Amino acid sequence: MRAAVDTPSPTPKLTLAPAAAPVGRREQTKAANRAAILAAAREVFSELGYGAASVRDIIRRTDLAAGTFYNYFPDKESIFRELLDVSGSAARPRVQAARAAATNLEEFVRGGYGAYFAFMAEDRVILDLLRRNAGTIQTLADVPSFGAGVADLEHDIGAAVAAGTMPPVDAAYMAAAMAGVAFEVAGRMIERDPVDVEGATEFATALFLGGIAGLAEPA
């Protein structure tokens, strides 16, 4: 008589995360409405400019009722800020990735500026929005992604200094200077037709490669 052999219990499957709760129709509708309003606002601000545009102009580009806008945004400034924040948030990982891939100072500076200027130029609607509303944008330095982008840059400069990719410099001052040049040069770049991404990148790179050596702090 053969001895009974214990059959091992099946190994339980590893659950990495709980299943996402299904999104209800109400939430889907709200998300779709918000996306439609943002898309319409992009077009209106790029065509009319911030000063001439109205909430009514934005709603007319959608299939939504006139009062629906105010369920999502209190005024046109709030949606304009949201558009800038979304654009800035999309640019940040691309610029950070370009700087992270650098193995020397020139790659760090050129990569960051090149990624930023290319991003600014690739979306025609956003490009027209930036061109038409440059003065208004300059007054909105408190857009969250703008500040976060400068903080990213300061962190990356500190990391580059620690890794020896960049000479010792004041990371806070350098981040402020590089971000300021990026914003101002981008404003001039987008005024040109065709948009001069390569020229803007070369100018900003040469400017900082020449200046960093003179500003480097003693080790």
C-alpha positions in Angstrom: 0.0 0.0 0.0 1.4 3.3 -1.1 1.9 6.0 1.5 -0.3 9.0 1.2 1.5 12.0 -0.2 0.4 15.4 1.0 -0.6 17.7 -1.9 0.8 21.2 -1.5 -1.7 23.9 -1.3 -1.7 26.3 -4.3 0.5 29.3 -3.9 -1.6 32.3 -3.4 -1.3 35.0 -6.0 0.5 38.1 -5.0 -1.8 41.1 -5.1 0.2 44.2 -5.9 -2.6 46.7 -5.5 -6.3 46.7 -5.0 -8.4 46.8 -8.1 -9.3 50.3 -9.1 -12.9 51.2 -8.3 -15.0 51.7 -11.5 -15.5 55.3 -12.4 -19.1 56.3 -12.3 -20.9 58.0 -15.1 -21.1 61.2 -13.1 -17.3 61.3 -12.7 -16.8 60.5 -16.4 -19.1 63.3 -17.4 -17.3 65.8 -15.1 -14.0 64.8 -16.4 -15.2 65.1 -20.0 -16.7 68.5 -19.4 -13.6 69.8 -17.8 -11.5 68.5 -20.6 -13.8 70.2 -23.2 -13.6 73.5 -21.4 -9.8 73.4 -21.2 -9.5 72.5 -24.9 -11.9 75.3 -25.9 -10.0 77.8 -23.7 -6.7 76.8 -25.3 -8.1 77.8 -28.7 -9.8 81.0 -27.5 -6.8 82.3 -25.7 -4.5 81.5 -28.6 -6.8 83.2 -31.2 -8.2 86.2 -29.2 -5.7 86.7 -26.5 -6.4 86.8 -22.8 -7.6 90.4 -22.7 -10.2 90.0 -25.4 -11.4 86.5 -24.5 -14.4 86.0 -22.3 -16.0 83.0 -20.6 -18.8 83.2 -23.1 -16.3 82.8 -26.0 -14.9 79.7 -24.3 -18.3 78.1 -23.7 -19.4 78.8 -27.3 -16.6 76.4 -28.4 -18.2 73.6 -26.5 -21.6 71.8 -26.4 -22.1 72.8 -22.8 -24.7 75.0 -21.2 -23.6 78.6 -20.4 -23.4 78.2 -16.7 -21.5 74.9 -16.8 -18.1 76.7 -16.9 -18.5 77.9 -13.3 -18.9 74.4 -12.0 -15.2 73.9 -12.8 -13.6 77.4 -12.9 -14.5 80.6 -11.1 -13.3 82.9 -13.8 -11.2 83.1 -17.0 -8.0 83.8 -15.0 -8.3 80.5 -13.2 -8.6 78.5 -16.4 -5.7 80.4 -18.0 -3.5 79.6 -15.0 -4.6 75.9 -15.3 -3.5 75.8 -18.9 -0.1 77.2 -18.1 0.2 74.8 -15.2 -0.7 71.8 -17.3 1.8 72.9 -19.9 4.6 73.5 -17.4 3.9 70.2 -15.7 4.2 68.4 -19.0 7.5 70.1 -19.7 9.2 69.3 -16.4 9.9 65.6 -16.8 11.3 66.1 -20.3 13.7 68.8 -19.1 14.7 66.9 -16.0 15.4 63.7 -18.1 17.7 65.7 -20.5 19.7 67.1 -17.6 19.9 63.7 -15.8 21.4 62.2 -19.0 24.2 64.7 -19.0 27.8 63.5 -18.5 29.4 66.9 -18.6 28.6 70.6 -18.1 27.8 71.4 -21.7 25.4 68.5 -22.0 23.7 69.6 -18.8 23.1 73.1 -20.0 22.4 72.3 -23.6 20.2 69.4 -22.9 18.0 71.3 -20.4 17.6 74.3 -22.6 17.1 72.3 -25.8 14.4 70.2 -24.2 12.6 73.2 -22.8 12.7 75.2 -26.0 11.7 72.3 -28.2 8.7 71.6 -25.9 7.6 75.2 -26.2 7.7 75.1 -30.0 6.1 71.7 -30.7 2.4 72.5 -29.8 1.0 75.0 -32.3 -2.0 76.0 -30.2 0.1 76.5 -27.1 2.7 78.3 -29.1 0.1 80.8 -30.4 -1.3 81.1 -26.9 2.2 82.0 -25.6 2.9 84.4 -28.4 -0.4 86.3 -28.0 -0.3 86.4 -24.2 3.4 86.9 -23.3 2.7 90.0 -21.3 0.0 88.3 -19.2 2.1 85.3 -18.6 4.9 87.4 -17.2 2.6 88.5 -14.4 1.8 84.9 -13.4 5.0 83.8 -11.8 3.1 82.1 -9.0 1.7 79.3 -11.3 2.6 76.1 -9.4 4.5 74.3 -12.1 6.7 77.4 -12.8 8.0 77.4 -9.2 8.3 73.6 -9.2 10.4 73.8 -12.4 12.8 76.2 -10.7 12.9 73.9 -7.7 13.7 71.0 -10.0 16.5 73.0 -11.6 18.0 73.9 -8.3 17.9 70.3 -7.2 19.5 69.1 -10.5 22.3 71.8 -10.2 23.1 70.6 -6.7 23.2 67.0 -7.9 25.4 68.0 -10.8 27.8 69.8 -8.5 27.9 66.8 -6.2 28.7 64.5 -9.1 31.4 66.7 -10.5 29.4 67.5 -13.7 29.3 71.2 -12.7 31.8 73.3 -10.8 30.8 74.4 -7.3 28.2 77.3 -7.7 25.4 78.8 -5.7 22.6 76.4 -6.8 19.8 78.8 -5.8 21.2 81.8 -7.6 22.1 79.7 -10.6 18.7 78.1 -10.9 17.0 81.5 -10.7 19.4 82.9 -13.4 19.0 79.9 -15.7 15.2 79.8 -15.3 15.0 83.5 -16.0 17.0 83.2 -19.2 14.9 80.2 -20.3 11.6 82.2 -19.9 12.8 85.4 -21.5 14.7 83.8 -24.4 11.7 81.5 -25.0 9.5 84.6 -25.3 11.7 86.0 -28.0 12.1 82.6 -29.7 8.4 82.1 -30.2 8.1 85.5 -31.9 10.3 84.3 -34.7 8.9 82.5 -37.8 10.0 79.8 -38.0 10.6 79.3 -34.3 14.3 79.2 -33.8 14.8 76.4 -31.3 18.4 75.7 -32.3 19.4 79.3 -32.1 17.8 79.9 -28.7 19.5 76.7 -27.4 22.9 77.7 -28.7 22.6 81.2 -27.3 21.6 80.2 -23.8 24.2 77.4 -23.8 27.0 79.7 -24.8 25.9 82.3 -22.3 26.0 80.0 -19.3 29.1 78.0 -20.3 31.0 81.3 -20.5 29.5 82.6 -17.2 29.7 79.5 -15.0 33.4 79.2 -15.2 33.8 82.8 -13.8 31.1 82.2 -11.2 32.4 78.9 -9.9 33.0 79.0 -6.2 36.4 77.7 -4.8 36.2 74.0 -4.0 
